[in-house]
Amino acid sequence: MMDAKAEAALAQLGVSVEEATELVKDSRAHKKEKKICICGHPMNRHKDYGIGQMVCEPTRMSCPCKMVVPVLDVADTRMFLYQTTGIGKNHALSKGMMKTAISGKTFTWIEEPACQKCGEVTDVIVPVSISEETGRALREPGSMNALLCQSCAEDLL
């Protein structure tokens, strides 16, 4: 319920209570987009500037991610603002998942993870940042990221 002064102020802007209510509902629905990219950063931090130029800016740092692939649904995207400094537990995706778990918040895989190289479904899946030029694993953010089984991840080292 809106008080009369607020309703009158909205009317001065040419906005009805119904329009204001709908606008707030729409903006809340938009903010509920809580998916995490395979690079380990929130999907809403990726911007497409056209002509194939994708930019991922989770914080003041920039991530060279060129493949936007949602892999997680999360309760809180603020947990996923780390930088990749290696594979596995040192990848931004793992760091965000660890922070989320420690914080008592939730996340779920969008699809059951399988190795993106050999297709095997294993108990251990390793996020890896990959060099576009060499195809080797990086210890820094890379333009490509993959979820790999332990064996395929070790092959890229």
N, C-alpha and C positions, 0 to 999 in steps of 0.2 A: 504494500500500500504506500503510495507516494503522498507526501504532505502537500497542502494547497500551494505553498510558496514555491516549491520545486516544480509543481505542475504548471504554475503561472510562468515561471522562468523558462521552462521548455516551450510553452506556447509562444513566448516572445521570439524564440528561435524558429518557430514554425514546425515544431516537433510535438506530436501527440504522445500521450502516455503509452499507447499501444506500439507506436514506432520505436520509442525508446526501449521498451521491454524487448521487442524483437531484435533490435540492434545488440543489446547486451547478451541476449541468448545466442545470437550468431557469433559474437566475439568469443564467448566462452567455449562454444563448440570448436572454433578454430584453434584455440589454445590447447584443446585436449589432444591435439596431434602429438602423441608422445612415442614416437618411433626413433630408434637409433640406427644409424647407418653402419655398415661393416667397417668403416674407418674408425668407429668408436665415438662419433659425435652426433648430436641431435639432428634429425632431418631438417628441422626449421633453421639450422645454421648453414645450410647449403643454398646457394643462390645461383640461378642460371642467368647469365648476362647475355644470352643469345649467342649466335654463331659458334655454338659448341663450347663456350667458355663457362665452365662450372667453377665456383669458388666455395670452399668450406672454411668458415671463420668461426670456430667455436668460442674463442675469446679474442684477445688482442693478437694471438698467434694465428697463423694461417696454416691450413692443412692442404696438401696438394692433391687431395682426393678427387679423382675424375669419374669414378663409378659410384653413383648414388644407389646403394642397395640396402633397403631397410631389413634388419635382422632381429631386432628386439622391440617389444612393446614394454614400456617402463612406466612406473608411477611418477618418477621425478627425473626430468632430463638434465637437471643441474648437476647430477652426479657424473655426467659424461662430458667433462671439459678438460680431460687430460691430454697430454701429448704422447705419442708413441715414441718409445726409446728402445725398442727391441721387439722380439717375437713373444708369443705366449703371454705370460703375466706382465710383461713390459709393454704390451700393445695397449693403446688407448681404450679399446673395447673391453679388455680384461680389467684394466684399472677401474673403469666405470662400473663394471659388474661387481667388482670387489667392494667398492665404496657403497654401492646400492645395498648389497647384502649386509655389510657391517652397519649401515644406517637403519636396518630393519625395514627397508622399502622393498617393493616387488618388481620383478621383470620376468618376461616370458619370451621364449623364442617364437618368432612369427612362423617359421617352419622348422621342423626338427633338423638340427645341423648335420650335414654330411660333408665329407672331404670334397672340396670343389675341384680337386685334381683327379683323384681316382674314384670318387663316388662312394667310398666306403663309409658306413655309419659306425662310428666307434664311440667308446666311452670318453675318450679324450679328443677334444677338438682344439686346434691351436690357431689363434688369429695371427696373421702374418702380413706385414707391410712388404710390398714387392716393388723392385725397381722396374719401371717400364722398359728401360734400355737394356738391362742385363738379364732380367727375369730372376734375379737372386733376391733373397731375403735382405731386408734393410734393418738397421738398428735406429731408424729415424722414420718420420712420416713419409709415406710414398704415395705415388699416384694411383697405385692399385693395392687392394687388400683382399685377402682370402681367408677362409676357414679351412684348415687342412688337418689331415690326420698326422700323428706324430712322425710317421715315416716320410710322408711327402714334405712336411715342414723341414725335416732334417736334410732332405735332398736339396733344398734351396739355400742351405747355409754355405 
